[in-house]
């Protein structure tokens, strides 16, 4: 049987890198789309991936990258005009006669969401679903565990765990579990055509639950500390996070506080059903992050963390208010969070009834 060639966009990112590794471990032919050749792409090439350089906004370059590919993974870039990239990818995929696309969506995908990125994500969901002759699968996990573990160095080095999501609960999922699940979908998208697949972690956790798990992973006492948004804007600027990403995350934290990520139980066992292995616990994921170089307890790391902690109050925070207007992004005519919208609630309730832990199986195409 001839194995399908699979194109991975965002191949040098955290999920993309894990996904390329997972597919190559299955001996599937992988073409990794990157912005340019560097050390990260060299690692992928060493694993046997074919490296192609292409502009994610250029349909001609995308068509060339997709030619000879049967299945593709589309990861939307977190930029103001993401929709242009998705449209170019759709045009190129049709021209290259791609057979199936698995695309990263959002659990909060909603036509009236306050953020333009999430409204665009909803449009991309509809666009890919209507591409003739292409099996489209929507991949919409909840909150990424990575969002909550970028500050694990503060816990390991200073004994403080900043809590971003002080209200609401979610079931954070690891990059590796997302990659394992996506690899199953990409091997044969036709089995899941038209489906919306939601991998999550194994349990709903509050911010303080996460702090306790981090403490157990580090085997030390960790003090949970609520991080107000004004302080978060300062930390983000100090860490040179793109202000547009900060704007998005702040709104998703509002989704979190409103209960969007714990809606209808908030947990699925999709990871185990599709991969045969249960999703990693937050504590297990935290142990892996604690082993990374930036979180190691060394004099240099401790001094760097302390200097960052002391400098934060003096750094001007990002001004994200009105950022969409400054970027000239079209506003929502009637903005609303999904949890407050009857259509969103009905759709997500149906998905959770199909994919919630221990309930019905995914519908498979004949």
C-alpha positions as CSV (number, residue, x, y, z in Angstrom):
1,X,0.0,0.0,0.0
2,X,1.4,3.4,-1.0
3,X,1.7,5.7,2.0
4,X,0.2,9.2,1.6
5,X,2.6,12.2,1.5
6,X,1.7,14.7,4.1
7,X,2.4,18.4,4.2
8,X,2.8,20.1,7.6
9,X,2.6,23.9,7.9
10,X,4.0,25.5,11.0
11,X,6.5,22.6,11.0
12,X,9.1,24.3,13.2
13,X,6.5,25.3,15.8
14,X,5.9,23.4,19.0
15,X,2.9,21.4,17.7
16,X,4.4,21.1,14.2
17,X,7.7,19.8,15.4
18,X,6.0,17.1,17.5
19,X,3.7,16.3,14.6
20,X,6.5,15.8,12.1
21,X,8.3,13.5,14.6
22,X,5.1,11.5,15.2
23,X,4.4,11.0,11.5
24,X,8.0,10.1,10.8
25,X,7.9,7.6,13.6
26,X,5.0,6.0,11.7
27,X,7.2,6.0,8.6
28,X,4.9,8.3,6.7
29,X,6.4,10.6,4.0
30,X,6.4,14.2,5.4
31,X,7.0,17.5,3.6
32,X,7.6,20.2,6.1
33,X,6.8,23.8,5.0
34,X,9.1,26.4,6.7
35,X,9.8,30.1,6.3
36,X,13.5,29.4,5.7
37,X,16.3,27.0,6.3
38,X,17.7,27.1,9.9
39,X,18.7,24.9,12.8
40,X,15.1,23.9,13.5
41,X,14.4,22.8,9.9
42,X,17.7,20.9,9.9
43,X,16.4,18.8,12.8
44,X,13.3,18.0,10.8
45,X,15.4,17.1,7.8
46,X,17.5,14.8,10.0
47,X,14.3,12.9,10.8
48,X,13.7,12.3,7.1
49,X,11.3,15.1,6.4
50,X,11.5,16.9,3.0
51,X,11.9,20.6,3.6
52,X,10.2,23.2,1.4
53,X,10.3,26.9,1.8
54,X,7.1,28.8,0.9
55,X,5.3,32.0,1.7
56,X,2.0,31.2,3.5
57,X,0.3,34.0,1.6
58,X,1.4,33.2,-1.9
59,X,-1.0,30.7,-3.7
60,X,1.7,29.9,-6.3
61,X,4.3,29.0,-3.8
62,X,1.7,27.0,-1.8
63,X,0.6,25.1,-4.8
64,X,4.2,24.2,-5.6
65,X,4.6,23.0,-2.0
66,X,1.3,21.0,-2.1
67,X,1.9,19.4,-5.5
68,X,2.4,15.6,-5.0
69,X,0.9,15.8,-1.5
70,X,-2.2,13.8,-0.6
71,X,-3.0,15.1,2.9
72,X,-2.2,18.4,4.6
73,X,-2.1,20.0,8.0
74,X,-3.0,23.7,8.0
75,X,-2.0,25.7,11.1
76,X,-3.3,29.3,10.9
77,X,-0.6,32.0,11.6
78,X,-1.5,34.2,14.6
79,X,-1.6,37.4,12.5
80,X,-4.3,40.0,11.9
81,X,-5.0,38.9,8.3
82,X,-4.9,35.1,8.8
83,X,-7.9,34.7,6.6
84,X,-5.8,35.6,3.5
85,X,-3.4,32.8,4.3
86,X,-6.3,30.3,4.6
87,X,-7.8,31.4,1.4
88,X,-4.5,31.1,-0.5
89,X,-4.1,27.6,1.0
90,X,-7.6,26.6,-0.1
91,X,-7.0,27.7,-3.6
92,X,-3.6,26.0,-3.8
93,X,-4.9,22.8,-2.3
94,X,-7.6,22.6,-4.9
95,X,-5.2,23.3,-7.7
96,X,-2.8,20.7,-6.4
97,X,-5.6,18.1,-6.0
98,X,-5.0,17.5,-2.3
99,X,-7.3,14.8,-1.0
100,X,-7.7,15.8,2.6
101,X,-7.0,18.7,5.0
102,X,-6.9,18.6,8.8
103,X,-6.9,22.2,10.0
104,X,-6.3,23.7,13.5
105,X,-9.4,25.5,14.6
106,X,-10.4,26.8,18.1
107,X,-12.9,25.6,20.6
108,X,-14.1,29.2,20.8
109,X,-14.6,29.5,17.0
110,X,-17.6,31.8,16.7
111,X,-19.0,34.0,14.0
112,X,-19.6,36.9,16.4
113,X,-16.6,36.6,18.7
114,X,-15.0,39.8,20.0
115,X,-11.7,39.0,18.3
116,X,-11.2,39.2,14.6
117,X,-8.9,36.2,14.7
118,X,-11.6,33.9,16.1
119,X,-14.2,35.2,13.7
120,X,-11.7,34.5,10.9
121,X,-11.2,31.0,12.3
122,X,-14.9,30.4,12.1
123,X,-14.8,31.5,8.4
124,X,-11.9,29.2,7.7
125,X,-14.0,26.4,9.3
126,X,-16.7,27.1,6.8
127,X,-14.3,27.6,3.9
128,X,-12.5,24.3,4.2
129,X,-15.7,22.4,4.9
130,X,-17.0,23.4,1.4
131,X,-14.0,22.6,-0.7
132,X,-15.2,20.2,-3.3
133,X,-13.4,16.8,-3.5
134,X,-11.3,17.5,-0.3
135,X,-12.0,15.6,2.9
136,X,-11.9,18.3,5.6
137,X,-11.4,17.6,9.3
138,X,-11.6,20.3,11.9
139,X,-9.2,20.0,14.8
140,X,-10.3,22.1,17.8
141,X,-8.6,21.4,21.1
142,X,-9.2,23.4,24.2
143,X,-6.5,25.4,26.0
144,X,-2.9,24.4,25.3
145,X,-0.9,23.3,28.4
146,X,1.9,25.3,26.9
147,X,0.0,28.5,27.7
148,X,0.2,27.7,31.4
149,X,3.8,26.3,31.5
150,X,5.7,29.1,29.9
151,X,6.2,30.6,33.4
152,X,7.3,27.3,35.1
153,X,10.8,28.9,35.5
154,X,9.3,31.3,38.0
155,X,8.0,28.3,40.0
156,X,11.2,26.3,39.8
157,X,13.6,29.2,40.5
158,X,11.6,31.5,42.7
159,X,8.8,29.3,44.1
160,X,6.1,31.4,42.6
161,X,3.6,30.2,40.0
162,X,1.8,33.1,38.2
163,X,-1.9,32.2,37.5
164,X,-3.2,33.6,34.3
165,X,-6.6,31.9,34.4
166,X,-7.8,32.7,38.0
167,X,-11.4,32.1,37.0
168,X,-12.9,29.1,35.2
169,X,-11.4,25.7,34.5
170,X,-10.0,23.9,31.5
171,X,-8.5,20.6,30.6
172,X,-5.0,21.6,29.2
173,X,-3.7,19.3,26.5
174,X,0.0,18.8,25.6
175,X,1.6,19.6,22.3
176,X,2.6,15.9,22.1
177,X,-1.0,14.6,22.6
178,X,-2.3,17.0,19.9
179,X,0.4,15.8,17.6
180,X,-0.4,12.1,18.2
181,X,-4.1,12.7,17.6
182,X,-3.5,14.8,14.5
183,X,-1.2,12.1,13.1
184,X,-4.1,9.6,13.2
185,X,-6.4,12.1,11.4
186,X,-3.8,12.9,8.8
187,X,-3.0,9.3,8.0
188,X,-6.6,8.9,6.6
189,X,-8.7,12.1,6.8
190,X,-11.5,10.4,4.8
191,X,-12.4,8.4,7.9
192,X,-13.3,11.6,9.7
193,X,-14.6,13.8,6.9
194,X,-16.8,16.6,8.1
195,X,-15.9,15.9,11.8
196,X,-14.8,18.4,14.4
197,X,-12.3,16.6,16.7
198,X,-11.6,17.9,20.2
199,X,-8.6,16.5,22.1
200,X,-8.3,17.6,25.7
201,X,-6.3,16.8,28.8
202,X,-7.8,14.2,31.2
203,X,-9.2,16.6,33.9
204,X,-10.7,20.0,34.4
205,X,-8.2,22.2,36.4
206,X,-8.4,25.6,38.0
207,X,-5.4,27.9,38.1
208,X,-4.7,26.7,41.7
209,X,-5.0,23.1,40.6
210,X,-2.3,23.8,38.0
211,X,-0.1,25.4,40.6
212,X,-0.4,22.4,42.9
213,X,0.4,20.1,40.0
214,X,3.5,22.2,39.1
215,X,4.6,21.9,42.8
216,X,4.3,18.2,42.7
217,X,6.2,18.0,39.4
218,X,9.0,20.2,40.9
219,X,8.9,18.4,44.3
220,X,8.9,21.8,46.1
221,X,6.5,24.2,47.7
222,X,5.1,26.6,45.1
223,X,3.1,29.7,46.0
224,X,0.2,30.4,43.5
225,X,0.0,34.1,42.6
226,X,-2.9,35.6,40.6
227,X,-1.5,37.7,37.7
228,X,-3.7,40.7,37.0
229,X,-4.0,41.7,33.3
230,X,-2.1,44.9,33.8
231,X,0.8,42.9,35.1
232,X,0.4,40.3,32.4
233,X,0.7,43.0,29.8
234,X,4.0,44.1,31.4
235,X,5.3,40.5,31.5
236,X,4.4,39.9,27.9
237,X,6.3,43.1,26.8
238,X,9.3,42.1,28.9
239,X,9.3,38.7,27.2
240,X,8.8,40.3,23.7
241,X,5.5,38.5,23.0
242,X,3.8,39.9,20.0
243,X,1.1,42.4,21.1
244,X,-1.5,40.9,18.8
245,X,-1.0,37.5,20.5
246,X,-1.4,39.2,23.8
247,X,-4.6,40.8,22.7
248,X,-5.9,37.4,21.7
249,X,-4.9,35.6,24.9
250,X,-6.5,38.3,27.0
251,X,-9.8,37.6,25.3
252,X,-9.4,33.9,25.5
253,X,-8.9,34.3,29.3
254,X,-12.3,36.0,29.3
255,X,-13.7,33.0,27.5
256,X,-12.0,30.8,30.2
257,X,-13.5,32.9,33.0
258,X,-17.0,32.6,31.4
259,X,-16.7,28.8,31.4
260,X,-16.3,28.1,27.7
261,X,-13.6,25.5,28.2
262,X,-15.6,23.6,30.9
263,X,-18.8,23.7,28.9
264,X,-20.7,20.3,29.0
265,X,-18.0,18.7,31.1
266,X,-15.0,20.1,29.2
267,X,-13.2,16.8,28.9
268,X,-13.1,14.2,26.1
269,X,-11.2,10.9,25.8
270,X,-10.5,11.5,22.1
271,X,-6.7,11.2,22.6
272,X,-7.1,7.7,24.0
273,X,-9.7,6.6,21.5
274,X,-7.7,7.6,18.5
275,X,-4.2,6.9,19.7
276,X,-4.7,4.0,22.2
277,X,-2.9,6.0,24.9
278,X,-4.6,8.3,27.5
279,X,-3.9,12.0,27.4
280,X,-1.0,13.2,29.6
281,X,-1.9,14.7,33.0
282,X,-0.9,18.3,33.6
283,X,1.6,17.2,36.2
284,X,3.3,14.9,33.7
285,X,3.5,17.7,31.2
286,X,4.9,20.0,33.9
287,X,7.6,17.5,34.7
288,X,8.8,17.6,31.1
289,X,8.8,21.5,31.1
290,X,10.7,21.5,34.4
291,X,13.5,19.5,32.7
292,X,14.0,22.2,30.0
293,X,17.2,24.3,30.2
294,X,15.3,27.6,31.0
295,X,13.7,26.0,34.1
296,X,16.9,24.4,35.5
297,X,18.0,25.6,38.9
298,X,21.3,27.3,38.2
299,X,22.8,30.5,39.5
300,X,22.5,32.1,36.1
301,X,18.9,31.1,35.6
302,X,17.9,32.2,39.2
303,X,19.6,35.6,38.7
304,X,17.8,36.0,35.4
305,X,14.4,35.1,36.8
306,X,14.9,37.4,39.8
307,X,15.9,40.3,37.6
308,X,12.9,39.7,35.4
309,X,10.6,39.6,38.4
310,X,12.0,42.8,39.8
311,X,12.0,44.6,36.5
312,X,8.4,43.8,35.6
313,X,6.6,46.6,37.6
314,X,8.8,49.2,35.9
315,X,8.2,48.0,32.3
316,X,5.3,49.7,30.5
317,X,2.6,47.2,29.6
318,X,1.2,46.8,26.2
319,X,-1.7,48.9,25.3
320,X,-4.0,46.4,23.7
321,X,-7.2,48.5,24.0
322,X,-8.2,49.6,20.5
323,X,-5.5,47.4,18.8
324,X,-8.0,46.0,16.3
325,X,-9.1,49.5,15.3
326,X,-5.4,50.6,14.9
327,X,-4.9,47.5,12.7
328,X,-8.1,48.4,10.8
329,X,-9.6,45.0,11.4
330,X,-13.4,45.0,10.8
331,X,-15.4,44.9,14.1
332,X,-18.1,42.4,14.9
333,X,-21.5,43.9,14.2
334,X,-22.9,42.2,17.3
335,X,-20.0,40.9,19.4
336,X,-20.6,38.1,21.8
337,X,-18.7,35.3,23.4
338,X,-19.7,31.8,22.3
339,X,-20.9,30.8,25.7
340,X,-23.5,33.5,25.4
341,X,-24.7,32.5,21.9
342,X,-27.4,29.9,21.5
343,X,-26.0,28.6,18.2
344,X,-22.5,28.1,19.6
345,X,-23.9,26.4,22.7
346,X,-26.0,24.0,20.6
347,X,-23.1,23.1,18.3
348,X,-20.6,22.5,21.1
349,X,-23.1,20.7,23.2
350,X,-23.7,18.3,20.3
351,X,-20.0,17.8,19.8
352,X,-19.5,17.1,23.6
353,X,-22.3,14.5,23.5
354,X,-20.5,12.7,20.7
355,X,-16.9,13.1,22.1
356,X,-17.2,13.5,25.8
357,X,-15.3,11.0,27.9
358,X,-16.8,7.6,27.8
359,X,-19.8,8.5,25.6
360,X,-20.4,7.8,21.9
361,X,-17.7,7.2,19.4
362,X,-16.7,9.5,16.6
363,X,-18.8,9.0,13.4
364,X,-16.6,7.4,10.8
365,X,-17.3,7.8,7.1
366,X,-18.2,4.6,5.3
